[in-house]
């Protein structure tokens, strides 16, 4: 993160083959809220749970679209073969 509301924010994705069942995506998220020590309390009481739920819901939508028959097509520019803007 180069700027934003957090003191630091690092979000990585790791992909692993899972035999014939497809691919597993694993998220890792490390963050620190600003304004220590109040930020530390916000991390523990609010932010950690919120960000976990947000990522789980977001990943579920991505999984559902990726595994769909046709929904994923609206995100692909078939004229260029690239992802749509």
Buried (B, 14 or more C-beta within 10 A) or exposed (E): EEEEEBBEBEEEEEEEEEEEEEEEEEBEEEBBBEEEEEBEEBBEEEBBEEBEEEEEEEBEEEEEBEEEEEEEEEEEEEEEEEEEE
